[in-house]
């Protein structure tokens, strides 16, 4: 069966629209990121470090997240990730900090996940509950190392530049909002670590499904337009 030129054009437009949306979603998630990307100062939060595999011929076999030494956290716990082993390392603090009614002399500085595999075209999220988040800064920058099965190591460690272009290998960033800030995604102010993890456990999944919904919507609109054009041509 052959269609009139305008019907073929409608189908082509629908296809290009769906490809563009899916392509944008892929490009936007191509870096190691912290999700949600914001939390309230002084709160506890569950942060998922989302790691996509950017290689077609190798799998990700190790992920390392470095916590910023300038903002030590009194509480850090890791949610088990099926198929992965986790190692949490602490470092001695230059000066003790007050925490939980006492003084803290060391804090978590590095978390390493090994033993699993992120295959080409896949991503994995590694959940960390942390707090209390600092109050004297507007962001926390986490450096990350991603090791592939072919021995390649990609270091996501370049800090953001205000008003500048995105670095080639940007570090995951958690924006810290003042108490009562207008951005509310992932905020769990005043909650204890376990409550914080529960409050934001579905955020990454919801965002992913939202992106897929947008792509599906565009495809649906394109297909609907194609059907309408065919109906009109028959009449």
LUMKOL-976740 format. One line per 10 residues: number of its first residue (from 1); their letters; for each residue x, y, z of N, C-alpha, C. Coordinates in Angstrom, 3 decimals. Each point is the difference from the previous one (the first is absolute). Layout:
# LUMKOL-976740
NUM> a> X,Y,Z,X,Y,Z,X,Y,Z; ...
This chain:
# LUMKOL-976740
1> xxxxxxxxxx> 0.855,-1.195,0.000,-0.855,1.195,0.000,0.881,1.232,0.000; -0.318,1.001,-0.809,0.760,1.240,-0.049,-0.855,1.136,0.507; 0.654,0.986,0.639,-0.698,1.146,0.560,0.347,1.247,-0.787; -0.890,0.971,0.084,0.243,1.279,-0.652,1.202,0.670,0.632; 0.670,0.920,-0.718,1.206,0.644,0.534,-0.202,0.662,1.345; -1.188,0.632,0.181,-0.185,0.702,1.270,-0.158,-0.971,1.161; -0.502,-1.222,-0.296,-0.106,-1.017,1.047,1.381,-0.486,0.395; 0.862,-0.216,-1.029,1.365,-0.431,0.292,0.751,1.052,0.809; -0.242,1.284,-0.335,0.666,1.081,0.757,-0.439,-0.009,1.454; -1.286,-0.244,0.251,-0.504,-0.022,1.374,0.661,-1.114,0.793
11> xxxxxxxxxx> 0.140,-1.190,-0.650,0.662,-1.103,0.680,1.449,0.305,0.300; 0.689,0.644,-0.937,1.407,0.344,0.203,0.160,0.986,1.136; -0.897,0.980,0.083,0.071,0.996,1.075,-0.194,-0.674,1.346; -0.952,-0.934,0.075,-0.231,-0.710,1.264,1.224,-0.780,0.415; 0.635,-0.692,-0.960,1.189,-0.790,0.322,1.134,0.873,0.471; 0.239,1.126,-0.695,1.083,0.898,0.392,-0.242,0.587,1.368; -1.262,0.301,0.314,-0.318,0.572,1.307,0.326,-0.977,1.103; -0.399,-1.265,-0.179,0.270,-0.992,1.041,1.488,-0.226,0.161; 0.747,-0.057,-1.111,1.443,-0.203,0.081,0.663,1.155,0.716; -0.438,1.224,-0.256,0.597,1.175,0.620,-0.195,-0.021,1.498
21> xxxxxxxxxx> -1.222,-0.343,0.449,-0.268,-0.008,1.429,0.819,-1.075,0.691; 0.019,-1.207,-0.576,0.778,-1.070,0.610,1.477,0.347,0.004; 0.484,0.626,-1.077,1.402,0.395,-0.067,0.344,1.016,1.048; -0.870,0.959,0.237,0.245,1.008,1.031,0.034,-0.638,1.368; -0.903,-0.952,0.256,-0.020,-0.661,1.300,1.294,-0.768,0.230; 0.507,-0.652,-1.054,1.248,-0.751,0.129,1.175,0.918,0.273; 0.071,1.136,-0.725,1.102,0.932,0.187,-0.018,0.597,1.396; -1.206,0.275,0.510,-0.108,0.643,1.308,0.444,-0.924,1.124; -0.069,-1.315,-0.213,0.346,-0.942,1.065,1.341,-0.670,-0.241; 0.840,0.587,-0.848,1.245,-0.646,-0.399,1.118,0.157,1.016
31> xxxxxxxxxx> -0.182,0.796,1.032,1.033,0.215,1.005,-0.403,-0.642,1.316; 0.976,-0.210,0.875,-0.305,-0.432,1.362,-0.611,1.182,0.738; -1.178,-0.194,0.567,-0.725,1.105,0.630,-0.514,-0.391,1.376; -0.312,1.025,0.804,-0.635,-0.185,1.297,-1.487,0.273,-0.159; -0.828,-0.922,0.465,-1.446,0.127,-0.146,-0.701,-0.269,1.327; -0.863,0.919,0.459,-0.296,1.284,-0.610,1.227,0.909,0.029; -0.073,1.097,-0.746,1.172,0.879,-0.091,-0.012,1.113,1.036; -0.978,-0.027,0.922,-0.044,1.044,1.028,-0.567,-0.556,1.298; 0.405,0.620,1.101,-0.505,-0.353,1.323,0.133,1.231,0.889; -0.629,-0.057,1.154,-0.008,1.161,0.885,1.207,-0.018,0.935
41> xxxxxxxxxx> 0.585,1.147,0.207,1.122,0.130,0.920,-0.406,-0.479,1.400; 0.903,-0.735,0.641,-0.269,-0.465,1.355,-0.893,-1.224,0.081; -0.397,-0.555,-1.150,-0.921,-1.133,0.010,0.755,-1.310,-0.213; -0.752,-1.101,0.032,0.497,-1.298,-0.422,-0.641,-0.290,-1.359; 0.718,-0.674,-0.876,-0.547,-0.289,-1.321,0.503,-1.330,-0.513; -0.828,-0.630,-0.838,0.440,-1.191,-0.720,0.388,0.460,-1.392; 1.251,-0.236,-0.372,0.504,0.410,-1.311,0.343,-1.250,-0.799; -0.529,-0.087,-1.197,0.305,-1.113,-0.900,1.027,0.472,-1.024; 1.141,-0.638,-0.014,1.011,0.318,-1.004,-0.298,-0.864,-1.230; -0.462,0.670,-1.052,-0.419,-0.695,-1.225,1.188,-0.114,-0.949
51> xxxxxxxxxx> 0.339,-1.251,-0.357,1.185,-0.263,-0.824,-0.434,-0.671,-1.306; 0.059,0.703,-1.131,-0.319,-0.611,-1.290,1.256,-0.572,-0.647; -0.160,-1.033,-0.777,1.131,-0.553,-0.749,0.061,0.700,-1.358; 1.090,0.702,-0.262,0.138,0.777,-1.226,0.787,-0.726,-1.084; 0.402,-1.236,0.244,0.810,-0.725,-0.972,-0.814,-1.122,-0.665; 0.254,-0.209,-1.286,-0.703,-1.049,-0.736,0.701,-1.352,0.089; 1.278,0.022,0.375,0.784,-1.239,-0.026,0.568,-0.387,1.360; -0.514,0.583,1.072,0.504,-0.324,1.341,-1.085,0.256,1.034; 0.107,-0.692,1.120,-0.949,0.172,1.107,0.668,0.738,1.153; -0.796,0.691,0.789,0.511,0.652,1.209,0.098,-1.045,1.103
61> xxxxxxxxxx> 1.179,-0.100,0.613,0.235,-1.036,1.011,0.346,0.553,1.379; 0.270,1.303,0.083,0.314,0.610,1.299,-0.422,1.465,-0.008; -0.568,0.422,1.113,-0.403,1.395,0.168,0.504,0.483,1.357; 0.659,1.146,-0.005,0.513,0.595,1.235,-0.557,1.410,0.127; -0.551,0.317,1.157,-0.485,1.354,0.285,0.817,0.567,1.153; 0.579,1.178,-0.215,0.785,0.684,1.027,-0.858,1.089,0.646; -0.136,-0.060,1.301,-0.748,1.031,0.712,0.910,1.190,0.274; -0.524,1.223,-0.121,0.849,1.194,0.157,0.562,0.124,1.413; 1.322,0.079,0.084,0.665,0.075,1.301,-0.305,1.294,0.733; -0.303,1.052,-0.770,-0.270,1.300,0.635,-1.364,0.055,0.656
71> xxxxxxxxxx> -0.850,-0.999,-0.255,-1.325,-0.045,0.617,-0.260,-1.397,0.556; 0.700,-0.388,1.081,-0.173,-1.347,0.556,-1.424,-0.212,0.515; -0.488,-1.214,-0.172,-1.356,-0.349,0.419,0.059,-0.943,1.190; -0.855,0.254,0.970,0.007,-0.806,1.223,-0.705,-1.339,-0.195; -0.868,-0.096,-0.997,-0.746,-1.234,-0.222,-0.025,-0.341,-1.485; 0.535,-1.172,-0.349,-0.030,-0.487,-1.378,-0.292,-1.497,0.037; -1.036,-0.422,-0.701,-0.323,-1.424,-0.095,-0.340,-0.337,-1.450; 0.281,-1.232,-0.377,-0.132,-0.426,-1.390,-1.077,-1.073,-0.125; -0.894,0.176,-0.955,-1.003,-1.026,-0.274,0.630,-1.096,-0.844; -0.181,-1.280,0.372,0.573,-1.089,-0.805,-0.525,0.043,-1.438
81> xxxxxxxxxx> 0.912,-0.208,-0.951,-0.352,-0.064,-1.412,0.186,-1.437,-0.462; -1.073,-0.680,-0.422,0.112,-1.409,-0.399,1.111,-0.228,-1.023; 0.846,-0.994,0.276,1.073,-0.353,-0.913,1.290,0.777,0.210; -0.022,0.975,0.917,1.184,0.834,0.229,0.457,-0.109,1.449; 1.320,0.035,0.189,0.590,0.082,1.332,0.389,1.455,0.257; -0.116,0.427,1.234,0.304,1.392,0.318,1.044,0.084,1.105; 0.905,0.953,-0.132,1.022,0.253,1.011,-0.055,1.480,0.363; -0.159,0.285,1.287,-0.081,1.375,0.488,1.282,0.315,0.772; 0.671,1.059,-0.391,1.261,0.384,0.642,-0.145,1.349,0.709; 0.659,0.104,1.144,-0.024,1.239,0.774,1.387,0.626,0.050
91> xxxxxxxxxx> 0.025,1.298,0.190,1.257,0.726,0.141,-0.049,0.847,1.270; 1.146,0.201,0.590,0.078,0.809,1.216,-0.206,1.470,-0.350; -0.770,0.683,0.831,-0.292,1.413,-0.236,1.119,0.877,0.564; 0.299,1.112,-0.683,1.017,0.929,0.512,-0.359,0.522,1.376; -1.312,0.234,0.189,-0.511,0.454,1.291,-1.297,-0.737,0.299; -0.205,-0.419,1.230,-1.242,-0.692,0.361,-1.214,0.901,-0.231; -1.129,-0.620,-0.302,-1.250,0.748,-0.169,-1.023,-0.536,0.992; -0.925,0.877,0.377,-1.051,-0.385,0.921,-1.059,-0.803,-0.748; -0.385,-1.146,0.556,-1.013,-0.837,-0.632,-0.596,-0.962,1.010; -1.332,-0.058,0.015,-0.723,-0.944,0.849,0.420,0.095,1.472
101> xxxxxxxxxx> 0.177,1.211,0.466,0.317,0.208,1.398,1.438,-0.283,0.373; 0.862,-0.201,-0.995,1.407,-0.258,0.278,0.875,0.595,-1.086; 1.252,-0.412,-0.001,0.938,0.505,-1.002,0.374,-1.116,-0.972; -0.016,0.357,-1.283,0.313,-0.951,-1.055,1.411,0.283,-0.517; 0.855,-1.019,0.006,1.391,0.197,-0.411,0.302,-0.553,-1.390; -0.931,-0.762,-0.556,0.154,-0.511,-1.357,-1.351,-0.039,-0.695; 0.026,-0.004,-1.342,-1.238,0.007,-0.776,0.213,-0.799,-1.286; -1.105,-0.454,-0.572,0.076,-0.760,-1.249,0.553,0.893,-1.102; 1.006,-0.496,-0.704,0.634,0.777,-1.064,-0.120,-0.659,-1.375; -0.232,-1.328,-0.022,-0.059,-0.691,-1.294,-0.888,-1.230,0.088
111> xxxxxxxxxx> -0.794,-0.210,-1.054,-0.858,-1.181,-0.093,0.296,-0.681,-1.333; 0.276,-1.306,0.051,0.363,-0.743,-1.208,-0.952,-1.175,-0.200; -0.550,-0.097,-1.213,-0.855,-1.125,-0.368,0.728,-0.857,-1.035; 0.080,-1.309,0.233,0.661,-0.926,-0.926,-0.809,-1.292,-0.096; 0.405,-0.849,-0.944,-0.591,-1.334,-0.101,-1.214,-0.092,-0.892; -0.585,1.134,-0.361,-1.162,-0.003,-0.880,0.398,0.397,-1.409; -0.999,0.283,-0.814,0.265,0.353,-1.391,-1.145,0.850,-0.551; 0.375,1.115,-0.625,-0.975,0.824,-0.718,0.323,-0.167,-1.479; -0.870,-0.663,-0.712,0.275,-0.321,-1.393,-0.302,1.188,-0.911; 0.497,-0.027,-1.241,-0.289,1.076,-0.959,-1.506,0.239,-0.128
121> xxxxxxxxxx> -0.378,1.268,-0.018,-1.407,0.359,-0.113,-0.761,-0.071,1.304; 0.684,-0.245,1.115,-0.656,-0.094,1.306,0.558,1.045,0.967; -0.707,0.190,1.122,0.501,0.858,1.067,-0.339,-0.646,1.334; 0.659,0.459,1.050,-0.236,-0.512,1.345,-0.014,1.168,0.968; -0.822,-0.081,1.041,-0.027,1.016,1.044,0.506,-0.597,1.298; 0.857,0.751,0.683,0.582,-0.406,1.272,-0.475,0.986,1.068; -0.793,-0.497,0.951,-0.650,0.862,0.987,0.846,0.194,1.250; 0.083,1.266,0.415,0.739,0.351,1.215,-0.854,0.961,0.821; -0.209,-0.336,1.269,-0.680,0.902,0.916,1.066,0.804,0.740; -0.169,1.312,0.058,1.048,0.846,0.571,-0.581,1.189,0.754
131> xxxxxxxxxx> 0.786,0.495,0.949,-0.400,1.163,0.772,0.950,0.190,1.189; -0.208,1.006,0.800,-0.825,1.115,-0.418,0.754,0.812,-1.042; -0.727,0.443,-1.018,0.630,0.757,-1.068,0.483,1.355,0.527; 1.100,0.489,-0.534,0.576,1.262,0.509,-0.929,1.193,-0.248; 0.214,1.034,0.785,-0.804,1.213,-0.117,0.809,1.189,-0.509; 1.303,-0.123,-0.090,0.820,1.143,-0.397,0.378,0.023,-1.468; -0.701,-0.780,-0.829,0.309,-0.036,-1.426,-1.273,-0.279,-0.790; 0.032,0.322,-1.289,-1.191,-0.217,-0.822,0.106,-1.250,-0.872; 1.060,-0.796,0.178,0.115,-1.223,-0.780,1.048,-0.941,0.592; -0.140,-1.266,-0.331,1.012,-0.997,0.305,0.411,-0.651,-1.319
141> xxxxxxxxxx> 1.300,-0.073,-0.243,0.525,-0.573,-1.238,0.624,-1.353,0.322; -0.529,-1.054,-0.608,0.498,-1.353,0.216,0.787,-0.439,-1.237; 1.254,-0.351,0.179,0.769,-0.537,-1.118,-0.289,-1.498,-0.124; 0.002,-0.494,-1.234,-0.304,-1.416,-0.227,0.953,-0.593,-1.024; 0.353,-1.272,0.200,0.839,-0.751,-0.938,-0.822,-1.164,-0.549; 0.017,-0.155,-1.307,-0.734,-1.080,-0.661,0.980,-0.869,-0.773; 0.100,-1.280,0.395,0.939,-0.913,-0.638,-0.735,-0.988,-0.895; 0.538,-0.176,-1.214,-0.602,-0.906,-0.977,0.761,-1.327,-0.053; -0.641,-1.007,-0.596,0.585,-1.338,-0.072,1.242,-0.051,-0.885; 0.195,1.008,-0.844,1.203,0.030,-0.841,1.159,0.745,0.666
151> xxxxxxxxxx> -0.178,0.374,1.268,1.052,0.682,0.744,-0.078,1.513,-0.025; -0.877,0.569,-0.804,-0.134,1.453,-0.080,-0.626,0.545,1.286; 0.530,1.123,0.460,-0.547,0.670,1.179,-0.393,1.426,-0.386; -1.262,0.339,0.216,-0.490,1.350,-0.262,-0.205,0.694,1.333; 0.612,1.165,0.148,-0.089,0.753,1.250,-0.976,1.163,-0.177; -1.118,-0.084,0.713,-0.998,1.061,-0.008,0.329,0.937,1.168; 0.834,0.999,-0.260,0.528,0.804,1.103,0.071,1.498,-0.290; -0.466,0.436,-1.150,0.085,1.419,-0.324,-1.163,0.762,0.645; 0.289,0.990,0.835,-1.067,0.754,0.671,-0.756,0.884,-0.983; -1.240,0.338,0.322,-0.777,0.871,-0.890,0.574,1.405,-0.020
161> xxxxxxxxxx> -0.161,0.678,-1.129,0.448,1.378,-0.146,-1.232,0.876,-0.205; -0.240,0.894,0.930,-1.186,0.840,-0.075,0.026,0.849,-1.274; -1.061,-0.127,-0.781,-0.105,0.776,-1.225,0.815,-0.535,-1.150; 0.724,-1.101,0.206,0.852,-0.568,-1.042,-0.587,-1.270,-0.584; 0.672,-0.521,-1.002,-0.454,-1.233,-0.634,0.240,-1.188,0.930; -0.786,-1.043,-0.189,0.163,-1.192,0.818,1.334,-0.670,-0.309; 0.759,-0.379,1.017,1.284,-0.683,-0.230,-0.206,-1.330,-0.726; 1.071,-0.529,-0.548,-0.088,-1.268,-0.708,-0.302,-1.150,0.954; 0.571,0.071,1.205,-0.230,-1.043,1.002,-0.455,0.654,1.308; -1.233,0.496,0.042,-0.480,0.704,1.192,-0.158,-0.924,1.201
171> xxxxxxxxxx> 0.334,0.519,1.162,-0.173,-0.752,1.241,-1.470,0.054,0.414; -0.501,-1.043,0.646,-1.367,0.056,0.531,-0.115,1.117,1.040; -1.078,0.762,-0.073,-0.180,1.143,0.889,-1.363,-0.097,0.688; 0.008,0.245,1.308,-1.239,0.105,0.767,-0.149,1.449,0.433; -1.008,0.683,-0.549,-0.255,1.384,0.387,-0.637,0.040,1.388; 0.462,0.934,0.826,-0.523,0.127,1.356,-0.826,1.289,0.101; -1.263,-0.171,0.312,-0.929,1.128,0.043,-0.200,0.473,1.436; -0.198,1.305,0.174,-0.303,0.511,1.343,-1.285,-0.633,0.522; -0.138,-0.043,1.301,-1.215,-0.565,0.579,-1.222,0.724,-0.550; -0.958,-0.787,-0.497,-1.197,0.600,-0.581,0.194,0.469,-1.422
181> xxxxxxxxxx> 1.082,-0.489,-0.675,0.266,0.380,-1.384,-1.134,-0.403,-0.921; -0.078,0.631,-1.181,-1.115,-0.237,-0.909,0.132,-1.323,-0.745; 1.228,-0.498,-0.230,0.160,-1.291,-0.669,-0.189,-1.098,1.032; -0.960,-0.876,-0.232,-0.384,-0.964,1.030,0.335,-1.440,-0.340; 0.499,-0.265,-1.190,0.257,-1.394,-0.384,1.017,-0.641,0.929; -0.428,-1.102,0.639,0.933,-0.770,0.809,0.305,0.594,1.358; -0.699,1.053,0.431,0.315,0.602,1.288,-0.579,-0.836,1.124; 0.803,-0.246,1.024,-0.441,-0.799,1.141,0.502,0.669,1.276; -0.270,1.273,0.130,0.526,0.783,1.114,-0.431,-0.559,1.335; 0.978,-0.110,0.906,-0.292,-0.383,1.364,-0.244,-1.478,0.211
191> xxxxxxxxxx> -0.025,-0.794,-1.071,-0.269,-1.420,0.154,1.281,-0.772,0.272; -0.133,-1.113,0.709,1.140,-0.841,0.287,0.378,-0.782,-1.262; 1.226,-0.571,-0.027,0.475,-0.667,-1.215,-0.964,-1.011,-0.594; -0.582,-0.898,0.815,-0.902,-1.007,-0.534,-1.231,0.631,-0.631; -0.537,1.037,0.649,-1.169,0.686,-0.528,0.333,0.726,-1.293; 1.213,0.554,-0.057,0.420,0.712,-1.201,0.078,-0.954,-1.177; 0.544,-1.186,0.223,0.121,-0.972,-1.089,-1.363,-0.417,-0.506; -0.946,-0.217,0.928,-1.335,-0.413,-0.399,-0.726,1.114,-0.745; 0.200,1.251,0.450,-0.725,1.120,-0.583,0.352,0.239,-1.452; 1.218,-0.351,-0.402,0.436,0.301,-1.363,0.350,-1.244,-0.802
201> xxxxxxxxxx> -0.409,-1.185,0.453,0.420,-1.233,-0.647,-0.523,-0.150,-1.417; -1.151,0.599,-0.292,-0.591,-0.180,-1.324,0.270,1.166,-0.934; 0.801,0.986,0.417,0.193,1.197,-0.821,0.670,-0.317,-1.326; 1.093,-0.803,0.025,0.706,-0.307,-1.245,-0.894,-0.741,-0.973; -0.787,-0.987,0.518,-0.896,-0.748,-0.864,-1.064,0.899,-0.595; -0.551,0.905,0.823,-1.040,0.898,-0.489,0.513,0.888,-1.115; 1.225,0.514,0.130,0.555,0.869,-1.039,0.230,-0.775,-1.289; 0.495,-1.245,0.129,0.233,-0.810,-1.185,-1.306,-0.290,-0.722; -1.045,-0.402,0.761,-1.286,-0.280,-0.612,-0.607,1.251,-0.614; 0.253,1.159,0.642,-0.494,1.256,-0.570,0.608,0.272,-1.352
211> xxxxxxxxxx> 1.314,-0.236,-0.126,0.669,0.218,-1.283,-0.519,-0.943,-1.060; -0.217,-1.264,0.372,-0.542,-0.951,-0.956,-1.412,0.374,-0.398; -0.766,0.556,0.949,-1.359,0.427,-0.306,-0.034,1.113,-1.023; 0.946,0.936,0.114,0.065,1.092,-0.968,0.274,-0.556,-1.394; 0.961,-0.912,-0.085,0.327,-0.586,-1.301,-1.189,-0.735,-0.577; -0.710,-0.771,0.850,-1.163,-0.734,-0.468,-1.101,0.948,-0.455; -0.135,1.128,0.700,-1.010,0.981,-0.370,0.256,0.584,-1.370; 1.265,0.326,-0.262,0.343,0.554,-1.316,-0.277,-1.010,-1.092; 0.359,-1.274,0.247,-0.259,-1.041,-0.986,-1.496,-0.142,-0.233; -0.791,0.055,1.097,-1.444,-0.121,-0.132,-0.599,1.121,-0.817
221> xxxxxxxxxx> 0.467,1.223,0.245,-0.505,1.138,-0.757,0.318,-0.172,-1.476; 1.233,-0.458,-0.299,0.393,-0.190,-1.394,-0.850,-1.048,-0.680; -0.235,-1.138,0.685,-0.818,-1.058,-0.575,-1.437,0.462,-0.166; -0.515,0.750,0.971,-1.354,0.516,-0.105,-0.152,0.926,-1.192; 0.996,0.857,-0.205,-0.038,0.917,-1.137,0.035,-0.755,-1.310; 0.754,-1.079,-0.054,0.078,-0.814,-1.204,-1.350,-0.631,-0.307; -0.663,-0.522,1.044,-1.303,-0.614,-0.212,-1.026,0.998,-0.482; 0.026,1.208,0.571,-0.942,1.034,-0.392,0.217,0.401,-1.448; 1.264,0.105,-0.404,0.301,0.375,-1.378,-0.488,-1.058,-0.969; 0.176,-1.275,0.341,-0.467,-1.080,-0.865,-1.511,0.006,-0.114
231> xxxxx> -0.688,0.259,1.155,-1.465,0.024,-0.029,-0.508,1.103,-0.907; 0.639,1.168,0.079,-0.439,1.115,-0.840,0.232,-0.291,-1.471; 1.157,-0.674,-0.318,0.306,-0.280,-1.401,-1.009,-0.974,-0.602; -0.507,-0.924,0.824,-0.991,-0.962,-0.503,-1.348,0.655,-0.267; -0.336,1.006,0.875,-1.285,0.654,-0.177,0.048,1.010,-1.138
